[in-house]
Amino acid sequence: MGERVPRGGAHRALVVTVSDRASAGIYEDETGPAVAALLAASGYEVAGTRVVPDERPDIEAALTRAADEDIALVLTCGGTGLSPRDVTPEATEAVCERRVPGLPEAMRAASARITDRAWLSRATAGIVGRTLVVNLPGSPRAATENLEAVLGPLGHGLDILRGGPATCARP
């Protein structure tokens, strides 16, 4: 894969895995590192990975802290399904000031070409200050496939969000 450096340079990104079992040390998080590796290969400066339990206050705190740290992009992994413990979209929407519905729509459409279970995803995306938050699925394969579906527009969106040229015309 060729390096896809965002137009405005290397935006800082953080990956937050939402998992009760990984946060309790029952198993090692594989999704966060897989997403971080894809981000790094795509030209992003990865500020790190974090793991939090499936608890709204913990998820909201992680997202708010990332925005306070001036992280450009936060990708969450997990908690987007139908389980009663899957509350990542609700936590994301609670802290976001504006929604960005096209990103999860594009991810679901791309993922649906692989599995019809994609339509069960409740992933969302939104903006907290100058930080873009995007929910990804919990499995390494699904998370990276979903991220690959939106890598192209992410760089341009972050450039605009972070104060770059506000034109959406193709070069």
DSSP file (Angstrom, degrees, kcal/mol; ACC not computed):
  #  RESIDUE AA STRUCTURE BP1 BP2  ACC     N-H-->O    O-->H-N    N-H-->O    O-->H-N    TCO  KAPPA ALPHA  PHI   PSI    X-CA   Y-CA   Z-CA
    1    1 A M              0   0    0      0, 0.0     2,-0.1     0, 0.0     3,-0.1   0.000 360.0 360.0 360.0 132.3    0.0    0.0    0.0
    2    2 A G        -     0   0    0      1,-0.1     2,-0.3    40,-0.0    39,-0.0  -0.413 360.0 -96.3 -73.7 153.0    1.4    3.4   -0.9
    3    3 A E        -     0   0    0     -2,-0.1     2,-0.7     1,-0.1    39,-0.2  -0.547  33.3-161.5 -72.9 129.6    1.7    6.0    1.8
    4    4 A R        -     0   0    0     37,-0.4    -1,-0.1    -2,-0.3     3,-0.1  -0.744   9.5-169.8-114.4  81.4   -1.3    8.4    1.9
    5    5 A V        -     0   0    0     -2,-0.7    38,-0.2     1,-0.1     5,-0.1  -0.556  31.4-109.5 -73.9 128.7   -0.2   11.4    3.8
    6    6 A P    >   -     0   0    0      0, 0.0     3,-2.2     0, 0.0    -1,-0.1  -0.264  29.8-115.2 -54.4 145.5   -3.0   13.7    4.6
    7    7 A R  T 3  S+     0   0    0      1,-0.3     3,-0.1    -3,-0.1   149,-0.1   0.833 114.5  51.4 -56.4 -36.8   -2.8   16.9    2.5
    8    8 A G  T 3  S-     0   0    0      1,-0.3    -1,-0.3   147,-0.3     2,-0.2   0.302 123.5 -96.8 -84.4  11.3   -2.2   19.1    5.6
    9    9 A G  S <  S-     0   0    0     -3,-2.2     2,-0.9    -4,-0.1    -1,-0.3  -0.588  73.2 -20.0 102.9-170.4    0.6   16.9    6.8
   10   10 A A        -     0   0    0     -2,-0.2     2,-0.2    -5,-0.1    34,-0.2  -0.634  64.7-153.6 -80.2 105.9    0.5   14.2    9.4
   11   11 A H        -     0   0    0     -2,-0.9    34,-2.3    32,-0.1     2,-0.3  -0.543  22.0-112.9 -74.8 144.0   -2.6   14.6   11.6
   12   12 A R  E     -a   45   0A   0     58,-0.2    61,-1.8    -2,-0.2    60,-1.1  -0.634  39.2-173.1 -79.8 135.3   -2.4   13.2   15.1
   13   13 A A  E     -ab  46  73A   0     32,-2.7    34,-3.5    -2,-0.3    35,-0.6  -0.943  13.6-162.0-131.2 150.7   -4.7   10.3   15.7
   14   14 A L  E     -ab  48  74A   0     59,-2.5    61,-2.6    -2,-0.3     2,-0.5  -0.986   9.5-148.3-131.0 141.3   -5.7    8.2   18.7
   15   15 A V  E     -ab  49  75A   0     33,-2.0    35,-2.4    -2,-0.4     2,-0.6  -0.954  11.2-169.4-113.2 125.8   -7.3    4.8   18.8
   16   16 A V  E     -ab  50  76A   0     59,-2.8    61,-2.3    -2,-0.5     2,-0.5  -0.950   7.3-156.9-117.6 112.0   -9.7    4.0   21.7
   17   17 A T  E     -ab  51  77A   0     33,-3.2    35,-2.8    -2,-0.6     2,-0.7  -0.763   5.0-153.5 -88.4 130.5  -10.7    0.3   22.0
   18   18 A V  E     +a   52   0A   0     59,-3.1     2,-0.3    -2,-0.5    61,-0.1  -0.903  39.1 132.7-107.3 107.2  -14.0   -0.1   23.9
   19   19 A S     >  -     0   0    0     33,-2.7     4,-2.0    -2,-0.7     5,-0.2  -0.898  46.9-154.9-160.2 122.7  -14.1   -3.6   25.5
   20   20 A D  H  > S+     0   0    0     -2,-0.3     4,-1.4     2,-0.2     6,-0.2   0.938 101.6  45.7 -60.6 -46.9  -14.9   -4.8   28.9
   21   21 A R  H  4>S+     0   0    0      1,-0.2     5,-2.4     2,-0.2     6,-0.8   0.899 114.2  45.7 -69.6 -41.6  -12.7   -7.9   28.5
   22   22 A A  H >45S+     0   0    0      1,-0.2     3,-1.0     3,-0.2    -1,-0.2   0.896 112.6  51.3 -68.4 -37.8   -9.7   -6.2   27.1
   23   23 A S  H 3<5S+     0   0    0     -4,-2.0    -1,-0.2     1,-0.3    -2,-0.2   0.796 110.1  50.4 -69.5 -25.7   -9.9   -3.4   29.7
   24   24 A A  T 3<5S-     0   0    0     -4,-1.4    -1,-0.3    -5,-0.2    -2,-0.2   0.473 116.7-114.9 -87.4  -3.0  -10.0   -6.1   32.4
   25   25 A G  T < 5S+     0   0    0     -3,-1.0    -3,-0.2    -4,-0.4     3,-0.1   0.636  78.5 128.9  80.3  13.8   -7.0   -7.9   31.0
   26   26 A I  S   <S+     0   0    0     -5,-2.4     2,-0.3     1,-0.2    -4,-0.2   0.871  82.7   1.6 -70.0 -36.7   -8.9  -11.0   30.0
   27   27 A Y  S    S-     0   0    0     -6,-0.8     2,-0.3     0, 0.0    -2,-0.3  -0.981  84.5 -99.5-145.7 160.8   -7.5  -10.8   26.5
   28   28 A E        -     0   0    0     -2,-0.3     2,-0.4    -3,-0.1    -6,-0.1  -0.597  38.4-114.2 -81.6 136.1   -5.1   -8.6   24.6
   29   29 A D        +     0   0    0     -2,-0.3    -1,-0.1    -7,-0.2   -12,-0.0  -0.559  40.0 167.0 -68.1 121.2   -6.5   -5.9   22.4
   30   30 A E     >  +     0   0    0     -2,-0.4     4,-1.5     2,-0.1    -1,-0.2   0.623  67.7  63.7-105.1 -22.2   -5.7   -6.7   18.8
   31   31 A T  H  > S+     0   0    0    107,-0.2     4,-2.6     2,-0.2     5,-0.3   0.940  97.9  52.3 -72.5 -47.6   -8.0   -4.3   17.1
   32   32 A G  H  > S+     0   0    0      1,-0.2     4,-2.7     2,-0.2     5,-0.2   0.935 111.8  45.8 -55.1 -51.0   -6.5   -1.0   18.4
   33   33 A P  H  > S+     0   0    0      0, 0.0     4,-2.3     0, 0.0    -1,-0.2   0.868 111.8  52.6 -61.6 -35.4   -3.0   -2.0   17.3
   34   34 A A  H  X S+     0   0    0     -4,-1.5     4,-1.8     2,-0.2    -2,-0.2   0.920 112.8  44.1 -65.4 -42.5   -4.2   -3.1   13.8
   35   35 A V  H  X S+     0   0    0     -4,-2.6     4,-2.4     2,-0.2    -1,-0.2   0.909 112.7  52.3 -67.7 -41.7   -6.1    0.2   13.3
   36   36 A A  H  X S+     0   0    0     -4,-2.7     4,-2.6    -5,-0.3    -2,-0.2   0.891 108.2  51.6 -60.9 -40.1   -3.0    2.2   14.6
   37   37 A A  H  X S+     0   0    0     -4,-2.3     4,-2.4     2,-0.2    -1,-0.2   0.904 109.8  48.8 -64.5 -41.4   -0.8    0.3   12.1
   38   38 A L  H  X S+     0   0    0     -4,-1.8     4,-1.1     2,-0.2    -2,-0.2   0.907 111.7  49.9 -65.1 -41.4   -3.1    1.2    9.2
   39   39 A L  H ><>S+     0   0    0     -4,-2.4     5,-2.4     2,-0.2     3,-0.6   0.940 111.3  48.2 -60.6 -47.4   -3.2    4.8   10.3
   40   40 A A  H ><5S+     0   0    0     -4,-2.6     3,-1.6     1,-0.3    -2,-0.2   0.910 110.3  51.3 -61.1 -42.9    0.6    5.0   10.5
   41   41 A A  H 3<5S+     0   0    0     -4,-2.4   -37,-0.4     1,-0.3    -1,-0.3   0.721 107.6  55.6 -66.0 -20.3    1.0    3.4    7.1
   42   42 A S  T <<5S-     0   0    0     -4,-1.1    -1,-0.3    -3,-0.6    -2,-0.2   0.313 127.2 -95.8 -96.5   7.1   -1.4    6.0    5.8
   43   43 A G  T < 5S+     0   0    0     -3,-1.6     2,-0.2     1,-0.3    -3,-0.2   0.517  78.2 135.7  97.4   5.5    0.7    8.9    7.0
   44   44 A Y      < -     0   0    0     -5,-2.4     2,-0.8   -34,-0.2    -1,-0.3  -0.585  57.1-124.9 -85.6 149.2   -1.0    9.7   10.3
   45   45 A E  E     -a   12   0A   0    -34,-2.3   -32,-2.7    -2,-0.2     2,-0.7  -0.854  28.1-145.3 -89.5 109.8    1.0   10.4   13.5
   46   46 A V  E     -a   13   0A   0     -2,-0.8   -32,-0.2   -34,-0.2     3,-0.1  -0.690  14.4-168.6 -85.2 114.5   -0.4    7.9   15.9
   47   47 A A  E     -     0   0A   0    -34,-3.5     2,-0.3    -2,-0.7   -33,-0.2   0.611  56.1 -84.2 -77.2 -12.9   -0.5    9.4   19.4
   48   48 A G  E     -a   14   0A   0    -35,-0.6   -33,-2.0     2,-0.0     2,-0.3  -0.837  38.8 -84.9 141.6-177.1   -1.3    6.0   20.9
   49   49 A T  E     -a   15   0A   0     -2,-0.3     2,-0.3   -35,-0.2   -33,-0.2  -0.959  32.1-170.3-127.7 148.2   -4.0    3.5   21.7
   50   50 A R  E     -a   16   0A   0    -35,-2.4   -33,-3.2    -2,-0.3     2,-0.4  -0.958  10.8-148.0-134.8 153.7   -6.2    3.3   24.8
   51   51 A V  E     +a   17   0A   0     -2,-0.3   -33,-0.2   -35,-0.2   -35,-0.0  -0.991  20.0 172.5-125.6 129.4   -8.6    0.7   26.1
   52   52 A V  E     -a   18   0A   0    -35,-2.8   -33,-2.7    -2,-0.4   -29,-0.2  -0.933  32.4-105.9-130.4 155.4  -11.7    1.5   28.1
   53   53 A P        -     0   0    0      0, 0.0     2,-2.6     0, 0.0   -33,-0.2  -0.280  45.7 -89.7 -74.2 167.3  -14.6   -0.6   29.3
   54   54 A D  S    S+     0   0    0    -36,-0.1     2,-0.4     4,-0.1   -34,-0.1  -0.401  86.0 123.0 -75.0  65.4  -18.1   -0.5   27.7
   55   55 A E     >  -     0   0    0     -2,-2.6     4,-2.4     1,-0.1     3,-0.5  -0.996  62.5-138.3-131.0 126.0  -19.2    2.2   30.0
   56   56 A R  H  > S+     0   0    0     -2,-0.4     4,-3.1     1,-0.2     5,-0.3   0.896 102.9  52.1 -52.6 -47.3  -20.6    5.5   28.7
   57   57 A P  H  > S+     0   0    0      0, 0.0     4,-2.1     0, 0.0    -1,-0.2   0.890 111.9  46.9 -59.9 -36.9  -18.7    7.7   31.3
   58   58 A D  H  > S+     0   0    0     -3,-0.5     4,-2.0     2,-0.2    -2,-0.2   0.902 115.1  45.3 -69.3 -41.5  -15.4    6.0   30.5
   59   59 A I  H  X S+     0   0    0     -4,-2.4     4,-2.3     2,-0.2     5,-0.2   0.945 114.0  48.6 -66.6 -48.1  -15.9    6.4   26.7
   60   60 A E  H  X S+     0   0    0     -4,-3.1     4,-2.6    -5,-0.2     5,-0.2   0.903 111.1  50.9 -58.9 -42.2  -17.1   10.0   27.0
   61   61 A A  H  X S+     0   0    0     -4,-2.1     4,-2.6    -5,-0.3    -1,-0.2   0.900 109.4  50.5 -63.5 -41.0  -14.1   10.8   29.2
   62   62 A A  H  X S+     0   0    0     -4,-2.0     4,-2.0     2,-0.2    -1,-0.2   0.904 113.2  45.5 -64.1 -41.2  -11.6    9.3   26.7
   63   63 A L  H  X S+     0   0    0     -4,-2.3     4,-2.0     2,-0.2    -2,-0.2   0.920 114.6  47.0 -68.5 -43.7  -13.1   11.2   23.8
   64   64 A T  H  X S+     0   0    0     -4,-2.6     4,-2.4    -5,-0.2    -2,-0.2   0.905 111.5  51.5 -64.4 -42.3  -13.2   14.5   25.7
   65   65 A R  H  X S+     0   0    0     -4,-2.6     4,-1.8    -5,-0.2    -1,-0.2   0.904 108.4  51.9 -62.0 -41.7   -9.6   14.0   26.9
   66   66 A A  H  <>S+     0   0    0     -4,-2.0     5,-2.4     2,-0.2    -1,-0.2   0.911 110.2  48.1 -62.3 -41.9   -8.5   13.4   23.3
   67   67 A A  H ><5S+     0   0    0     -4,-2.0     3,-1.6     1,-0.2    -1,-0.2   0.906 110.1  52.1 -64.2 -40.4  -10.2   16.6   22.2
   68   68 A D  H 3<5S+     0   0    0     -4,-2.4    -1,-0.2     1,-0.3    -2,-0.2   0.815 106.6  54.4 -63.4 -30.2   -8.5   18.5   25.1
   69   69 A E  T 3<5S-     0   0    0     -4,-1.8    -1,-0.3    -5,-0.2    -2,-0.2   0.356 117.7-116.6 -84.5   5.0   -5.2   17.0   24.0
   70   70 A D  T < 5 +     0   0    0     -3,-1.6     2,-0.3     1,-0.2   -58,-0.2   0.828  52.1 169.0  61.9  35.8   -5.8   18.5   20.5
   71   71 A I      < -     0   0    0     -5,-2.4    -1,-0.2     1,-0.1   -58,-0.1  -0.644  26.7-152.3 -73.7 132.8   -5.9   15.1   18.8
   72   72 A A  S    S+     0   0    0    -60,-1.1    60,-2.9    -2,-0.3     2,-0.4   0.897  75.8  25.7 -75.1 -40.9   -7.2   15.6   15.2
   73   73 A L  E     -bc  13 132A   0    -61,-1.8   -59,-2.5    58,-0.2     2,-0.5  -0.988  59.6-172.6-133.1 126.9   -8.8   12.1   14.8
   74   74 A V  E     -bc  14 133A   0     58,-3.0    60,-2.6    -2,-0.4     2,-0.6  -0.982   7.3-167.6-117.8 122.7  -10.1    9.6   17.3
   75   75 A L  E     -bc  15 134A   0    -61,-2.6   -59,-2.8    -2,-0.5     2,-0.3  -0.945   6.2-158.2-108.5 121.9  -11.1    6.2   16.1
   76   76 A T  E     -bc  16 135A   0     58,-2.4    60,-2.4    -2,-0.6     2,-0.5  -0.750   3.3-154.7 -94.6 148.9  -13.1    4.0   18.5
   77   77 A C  E     +bc  17 136A   0    -61,-2.3   -59,-3.1    -2,-0.3    61,-0.3  -0.981  54.1   4.2-125.7 118.2  -13.1    0.3   18.1
   78   78 A G  S    S+     0   0    0     58,-2.1    58,-0.2    -2,-0.5   -59,-0.1  -0.122  79.9  82.1 101.4 163.3  -16.0   -1.8   19.4
   79   79 A G        +     0   0    0    -61,-0.1     9,-1.4     9,-0.1   -60,-0.1   0.710  61.5 111.9  78.1  22.4  -19.3   -1.2   21.1
   80   80 A T        +     0   0    0      8,-0.2    42,-2.7     7,-0.1    43,-0.2   0.344  56.4  85.4-108.4   6.1  -21.3   -0.4   17.9
   81   81 A G  S    S-     0   0    0     40,-0.2    40,-0.0    41,-0.1     7,-0.0   0.141  93.0 -85.9 -92.0-152.8  -23.5   -3.5   17.8
   82   82 A L  S    S+     0   0    0      3,-0.0    39,-0.0     5,-0.0    -1,-0.0   0.437  79.8 118.9-101.9  -2.2  -26.9   -4.5   19.3
   83   83 A S  S >  S-     0   0    0      1,-0.1     3,-1.7     2,-0.1    -2,-0.0  -0.315  74.7-119.5 -62.7 147.1  -25.7   -5.8   22.7
   84   84 A P  T 3  S+     0   0    0      0, 0.0    -1,-0.1     0, 0.0    -2,-0.0   0.780 116.6  55.1 -57.9 -24.8  -27.0   -3.9   25.7
   85   85 A R  T 3  S+     0   0    0      1,-0.1     2,-1.3   -30,-0.0     3,-0.1   0.584  81.2 100.6 -83.4 -10.8  -23.4   -3.2   26.6
   86   86 A D    <   +     0   0    0     -3,-1.7     4,-0.1     1,-0.2    -1,-0.1  -0.624  36.7 139.7 -80.0  95.4  -22.7   -1.6   23.1
   87   87 A V     >  +     0   0    0     -2,-1.3     4,-2.4     2,-0.1     5,-0.2   0.206  26.5 111.0-123.4  13.2  -23.0    2.1   24.0
   88   88 A T  H  > S+     0   0    0     -9,-1.4     4,-2.6     1,-0.2     5,-0.2   0.911  79.8  50.1 -60.3 -44.1  -20.1    3.6   21.9
   89   89 A P  H  > S+     0   0    0      0, 0.0     4,-2.7     0, 0.0    -1,-0.2   0.916 111.8  48.5 -61.4 -40.1  -22.5    5.5   19.5
   90   90 A E  H  > S+     0   0    0      2,-0.2     4,-1.7     1,-0.2    -2,-0.2   0.910 113.0  47.4 -65.4 -41.3  -24.4    7.0   22.4
   91   91 A A  H  X S+     0   0    0     -4,-2.4     4,-1.1     2,-0.2    -1,-0.2   0.901 112.9  50.0 -65.3 -40.4  -21.3    8.1   24.2
   92   92 A T  H >X S+     0   0    0     -4,-2.6     4,-1.7    -5,-0.2     3,-0.7   0.945 111.7  46.4 -63.2 -48.8  -19.9    9.6   21.0
   93   93 A E  H 3< S+     0   0    0     -4,-2.7    -1,-0.2     1,-0.2    -2,-0.2   0.799 105.5  62.1 -66.4 -27.4  -23.1   11.5   20.2
   94   94 A A  H 3< S+     0   0    0     -4,-1.7    -1,-0.2    -5,-0.2    -2,-0.2   0.827 114.1  32.8 -67.1 -31.1  -23.2   12.8   23.8
   95   95 A V  H << S+     0   0    0     -4,-1.1     2,-0.2    -3,-0.7    -2,-0.2   0.650  99.2  95.5-100.2 -17.0  -19.9   14.6   23.5
   96   96 A C     <  -     0   0    0     -4,-1.7    32,-0.2    -5,-0.2     3,-0.1  -0.530  52.8-162.5 -81.8 141.3  -20.0   15.6   19.8
   97   97 A E  S    S+     0   0    0     30,-3.2     2,-0.3     1,-0.3    31,-0.2   0.770  80.1  21.0 -87.0 -31.4  -21.3   19.0   18.8
   98   98 A R  E    S-D  127   0A   0     29,-1.1    29,-2.9     2,-0.0    -1,-0.3  -0.993  76.0-130.7-140.0 144.8  -21.9   18.1   15.1
   99   99 A R  E     -D  126   0A   0     -2,-0.3    27,-0.3    27,-0.3    -6,-0.0  -0.618   4.3-158.6 -93.9 155.8  -22.5   14.8   13.4
  100  100 A V    >   +     0   0    0     25,-2.5     3,-1.0    -2,-0.2    26,-0.1  -0.713  19.6 171.6-128.4  77.5  -20.7   13.6   10.2
  101  101 A P  T 3>  +     0   0    0      0, 0.0     4,-1.7     0, 0.0     5,-0.2   0.716  63.5  71.5 -68.2 -22.6  -23.2   10.9    9.0
  102  102 A G  H 3> S+     0   0    0      1,-0.2     4,-2.5     2,-0.2     5,-0.2   0.840  91.0  59.2 -64.7 -32.8  -21.5   10.3    5.6
  103  103 A L  H <> S+     0   0    0     -3,-1.0     4,-2.3     2,-0.2    -1,-0.2   0.965 109.7  39.3 -64.8 -53.1  -18.5    8.4    7.1
  104  104 A P  H  > S+     0   0    0      0, 0.0     4,-2.6     0, 0.0    -1,-0.2   0.844 114.5  56.1 -66.6 -28.5  -20.5    5.6    8.9
  105  105 A E  H  X S+     0   0    0     -4,-1.7     4,-2.3     2,-0.2    -2,-0.2   0.937 109.7  45.5 -63.4 -44.7  -22.8    5.4    5.9
  106  106 A A  H  X S+     0   0    0     -4,-2.5     4,-2.5     2,-0.2     5,-0.2   0.890 112.7  50.9 -65.1 -39.6  -19.8    4.8    3.6
  107  107 A M  H  X S+     0   0    0     -4,-2.3     4,-2.7     2,-0.2     5,-0.2   0.928 111.1  47.5 -64.9 -44.2  -18.3    2.3    6.0
  108  108 A R  H  X S+     0   0    0     -4,-2.6     4,-2.3     2,-0.2    -2,-0.2   0.925 112.4  49.7 -62.7 -43.3  -21.6    0.4    6.2
  109  109 A A  H  X S+     0   0    0     -4,-2.3     4,-0.6     2,-0.2    -2,-0.2   0.922 114.3  44.4 -62.5 -44.4  -22.0    0.4    2.4
  110  110 A A  H >< S+     0   0    0     -4,-2.5     3,-0.9     1,-0.2     4,-0.3   0.915 115.3  48.0 -65.9 -42.4  -18.5   -0.9    1.8
  111  111 A S  H >X S+     0   0    0     -4,-2.7     4,-2.6     1,-0.2     3,-1.8   0.823 101.2  64.9 -68.3 -31.2  -18.8   -3.5    4.6
  112  112 A A  H 3< S+     0   0    0     -4,-2.3    -1,-0.2     1,-0.3    -2,-0.2   0.728  91.1  64.9 -66.3 -20.2  -22.1   -4.7    3.2
  113  113 A R  T << S+     0   0    0     -3,-0.9    -1,-0.3    -4,-0.6    -2,-0.2   0.704 112.7  35.3 -70.5 -18.1  -20.3   -5.8    0.1
  114  114 A I  T <4 S+     0   0    0     -3,-1.8     2,-0.3     1,-0.4    -2,-0.2   0.800 134.2   3.4-101.4 -42.4  -18.5   -8.3    2.4
  115  115 A T    ><  -     0   0    0     -4,-2.6     3,-1.4     1,-0.1    -1,-0.4  -0.996  53.4-138.1-149.3 140.5  -21.2   -9.2    4.8
  116  116 A D  G >  S+     0   0    0     -2,-0.3     3,-1.1     1,-0.3    -4,-0.1   0.609  98.0  78.9 -73.3  -8.9  -24.9   -8.4    5.3
  117  117 A R  G >  S+     0   0    0      1,-0.2     3,-2.1     2,-0.2     4,-0.3   0.656  71.1  83.3 -69.9 -14.1  -24.2   -8.0    9.0
  118  118 A A  G X  S+     0   0    0     -3,-1.4     3,-1.8     1,-0.3    -1,-0.2   0.829  78.4  66.6 -56.9 -31.5  -22.8   -4.6    8.2
  119  119 A W  G <  S+     0   0    0     -3,-1.1    -1,-0.3     1,-0.3    -2,-0.2   0.609  90.9  63.6 -69.9  -9.7  -26.3   -3.2    8.3
  120  120 A L  G <  S+     0   0    0     -3,-2.1    -1,-0.3    -4,-0.1    -2,-0.2   0.539  77.3 113.0 -87.9  -7.2  -26.5   -4.0   12.0
  121  121 A S    <   -     0   0    0     -3,-1.8   -40,-0.2    -4,-0.3   -13,-0.0  -0.437  47.0-169.5 -68.2 135.3  -23.7   -1.5   12.8
  122  122 A R        +     0   0    0    -42,-2.7    -1,-0.1    -2,-0.2   -41,-0.1   0.109  33.5 150.8-107.1  18.0  -24.8    1.6   14.8
  123  123 A A        -     0   0    0    -43,-0.2     2,-0.3   -19,-0.1   -15,-0.1  -0.100  20.4-178.0 -52.4 147.5  -21.5    3.4   14.2
  124  124 A T        -     0   0    0    -20,-0.1    11,-2.4    12,-0.1     2,-0.3  -0.845  14.0-151.1-137.7 174.7  -21.6    7.1   14.2
  125  125 A A  E     + E   0 134A   0     -2,-0.3   -25,-2.5     9,-0.2     2,-0.3  -0.989  22.5 151.3-149.1 148.4  -19.1   10.0   13.6
  126  126 A G  E     -DE  99 133A   0      7,-2.3     7,-3.3    -2,-0.3     2,-0.4  -0.972  37.3 -96.4-166.4 179.3  -19.0   13.5   14.9
  127  127 A I  E     -DE  98 132A   0    -29,-2.9   -30,-3.2    -2,-0.3   -29,-1.1  -0.922  17.7-173.7-117.2 130.6  -16.9   16.6   15.8
  128  128 A V  E >  S- E   0 131A   0      3,-2.9     3,-2.3    -2,-0.4     2,-0.5  -0.950  72.5 -56.5-117.5 104.8  -15.8   17.6   19.3
  129  129 A G  T 3  S-     0   0    0     -2,-0.5   -61,-0.0     1,-0.3   -62,-0.0  -0.484 123.2 -18.4  62.1-114.1  -14.1   21.0   18.9
  130  130 A R  T 3  S+     0   0    0     -2,-0.5     2,-0.5   -63,-0.2    -1,-0.3   0.070 119.5 100.5-109.0  20.6  -11.4   20.4   16.3
  131  131 A T  E <   - E   0 128A   0     -3,-2.3    -3,-2.9   -58,-0.0     2,-0.5  -0.921  60.0-149.8-113.2 130.5  -11.4   16.6   16.8
  132  132 A L  E     -cE  73 127A   0    -60,-2.9   -58,-3.0    -2,-0.5     2,-0.5  -0.863  12.5-162.0 -96.8 128.1  -13.2   14.2   14.5
  133  133 A V  E     -cE  74 126A   0     -7,-3.3    -7,-2.3    -2,-0.5     2,-0.4  -0.944   9.0-178.5-112.9 129.6  -14.5   11.0   16.2
  134  134 A V  E     -cE  75 125A   0    -60,-2.6   -58,-2.4    -2,-0.5     2,-0.4  -0.996  19.1-138.8-130.8 128.4  -15.3    7.9   14.1
  135  135 A N  E     -c   76   0A   0    -11,-2.4   -58,-0.2    -2,-0.4   -56,-0.1  -0.707  22.0-175.0 -86.2 134.4  -16.7    4.6   15.5
  136  136 A L  E     -c   77   0A   0    -60,-2.4   -58,-2.1    -2,-0.4     7,-0.1  -0.832  31.6 -93.0-119.5 161.5  -15.3    1.4   14.0
  137  137 A P        -     0   0    0      0, 0.0    -1,-0.1     0, 0.0     9,-0.0  -0.126  35.6-114.5 -65.4 172.6  -16.4   -2.2   14.6
  138  138 A G  S    S+     0   0    0    -61,-0.3  -107,-0.2     4,-0.1  -106,-0.1   0.688  86.1  84.6 -88.3 -20.4  -14.6   -4.3   17.3
  139  139 A S  S  > S-     0   0    0      1,-0.1     4,-2.8  -108,-0.1     5,-0.3  -0.601  79.1-126.9 -85.4 146.6  -12.9   -7.0   15.2
  140  140 A P  H  > S+     0   0    0      0, 0.0     4,-2.3     0, 0.0     5,-0.2   0.913 108.5  46.5 -55.9 -44.8   -9.5   -6.2   13.7
  141  141 A R  H  > S+     0   0    0      2,-0.2     4,-2.4     1,-0.2     5,-0.2   0.947 115.8  43.3 -65.6 -49.0  -10.5   -7.2   10.2
  142  142 A A  H  > S+     0   0    0      1,-0.2     4,-2.5     2,-0.2     5,-0.2   0.894 113.6  52.6 -65.4 -38.9  -13.8   -5.3   10.2
  143  143 A A  H  X S+     0   0    0     -4,-2.8     4,-2.3     2,-0.2    -1,-0.2   0.930 112.9  42.8 -63.5 -45.6  -12.3   -2.3   11.8
  144  144 A T  H  X S+     0   0    0     -4,-2.3     4,-2.6    -5,-0.3    -1,-0.2   0.887 113.5  52.0 -70.8 -37.1   -9.5   -2.0    9.2
  145  145 A E  H  X S+     0   0    0     -4,-2.4     4,-1.3    -5,-0.2    -2,-0.2   0.925 112.1  46.8 -61.8 -43.5  -11.9   -2.7    6.3
  146  146 A N  H  X S+     0   0    0     -4,-2.5     4,-0.6    -5,-0.2     3,-0.2   0.913 112.6  49.2 -65.3 -42.7  -14.2    0.0    7.6
  147  147 A L  H >X S+     0   0    0     -4,-2.3     3,-1.5     1,-0.2     4,-0.9   0.916 106.8  55.5 -63.8 -42.6  -11.3    2.5    8.0
  148  148 A E  H 3< S+     0   0    0     -4,-2.6     3,-0.4     1,-0.3     4,-0.4   0.834  99.8  62.6 -58.1 -31.6  -10.0    1.7    4.5
  149  149 A A  H 3< S+     0   0    0     -4,-1.3    -1,-0.3    -3,-0.2    -2,-0.2   0.731 116.0  28.4 -66.7 -22.2  -13.4    2.6    3.1
  150  150 A V  H <X S+     0   0    0     -3,-1.5     4,-1.9    -4,-0.6    -1,-0.2   0.344  85.4 104.2-123.1   5.9  -13.1    6.2    4.4
  151  151 A L  H  X S+     0   0    0     -4,-0.9     4,-1.3    -3,-0.4    -2,-0.1   0.884  79.4  58.3 -56.8 -39.5   -9.3    7.0    4.5
  152  152 A G  H  > S+     0   0    0     -4,-0.4     4,-0.8     1,-0.2     3,-0.4   0.965 112.8  34.5 -57.4 -58.6   -9.6    9.1    1.3
  153  153 A P  H  > S+     0   0    0      0, 0.0     4,-2.7     0, 0.0     5,-0.2   0.748 105.8  72.9 -72.2 -20.9  -12.1   11.6    2.6
  154  154 A L  H  X S+     0   0    0     -4,-1.9     4,-2.7     1,-0.2     5,-0.2   0.932  95.7  49.6 -58.7 -47.2  -10.8   11.6    6.2
  155  155 A G  H  X S+     0   0    0     -4,-1.3     4,-2.2    -3,-0.4  -147,-0.3   0.918 113.7  45.3 -59.3 -45.3   -7.6   13.5    5.3
  156  156 A H  H  X S+     0   0    0     -4,-0.8     4,-2.1     2,-0.2    -1,-0.2   0.919 113.2  50.4 -65.0 -44.0   -9.5   16.2    3.4
  157  157 A G  H  X S+     0   0    0     -4,-2.7     4,-2.7     1,-0.2    -2,-0.2   0.906 111.4  48.2 -61.2 -41.9  -12.1   16.5    6.2
  158  158 A L  H  X S+     0   0    0     -4,-2.7     4,-2.5    -5,-0.2     6,-0.2   0.882 107.2  56.2 -67.4 -37.8   -9.4   16.9    8.8
  159  159 A D  H  <>S+     0   0    0     -4,-2.2     5,-3.5    -5,-0.2    -1,-0.2   0.938 113.0  41.4 -57.4 -46.0   -7.6   19.5    6.8
  160  160 A I  H ><5S+     0   0    0     -4,-2.1     3,-1.6     3,-0.2    -2,-0.2   0.934 114.7  50.7 -67.5 -46.5  -10.8   21.6    6.7
  161  161 A L  H 3<5S+     0   0    0     -4,-2.7    -1,-0.2     1,-0.3    -2,-0.2   0.853 110.1  50.9 -59.6 -35.9  -11.7   20.9   10.3
  162  162 A R  T 3<5S-     0   0    0     -4,-2.5    -1,-0.3    -5,-0.2    -2,-0.2   0.311 130.9 -88.3 -90.4   9.2   -8.2   21.9   11.5
  163  163 A G  T < 5S+     0   0    0     -3,-1.6    -3,-0.2     1,-0.1    -2,-0.1   0.622  81.5 135.2 101.2  14.2   -8.2   25.2    9.6
  164  164 A G      < -     0   0    0     -5,-3.5    -1,-0.1    -6,-0.2    -8,-0.0  -0.042  69.5 -42.3 -80.5-169.4   -6.9   24.3    6.1
  165  165 A P        -     0   0    0      0, 0.0    -1,-0.2     0, 0.0    -2,-0.1  -0.301  51.3-144.7 -58.1 136.1   -8.4   25.4    2.8
  166  166 A A        +     0   0    0     -3,-0.1     2,-0.4    -6,-0.1    -6,-0.0  -0.071  58.7 117.1 -98.0  33.5  -12.1   25.2    2.9
  167  167 A T        -     0   0    0      1,-0.1    -7,-0.1     2,-0.1    -3,-0.0  -0.846  43.5-169.4-102.2 138.7  -12.7   24.1   -0.7
  168  168 A C        +     0   0    0     -2,-0.4     2,-0.1     2,-0.1    -1,-0.1   0.332  48.7 121.2-104.8   5.5  -14.2   20.8   -1.5
  169  169 A A  S    S-     0   0    0      1,-0.1    -2,-0.1     2,-0.1     0, 0.0  -0.442  71.6-109.1 -68.8 141.8  -13.4   21.0   -5.2
  170  170 A R              0   0    0      1,-0.1    -1,-0.1    -2,-0.1    -2,-0.1  -0.458 360.0 360.0 -68.8 142.5  -11.3   18.1   -6.4
  171  171 A P              0   0    0      0, 0.0    -1,-0.1     0, 0.0    -2,-0.1   0.515 360.0 360.0 -65.8 360.0   -7.7   19.1   -7.3
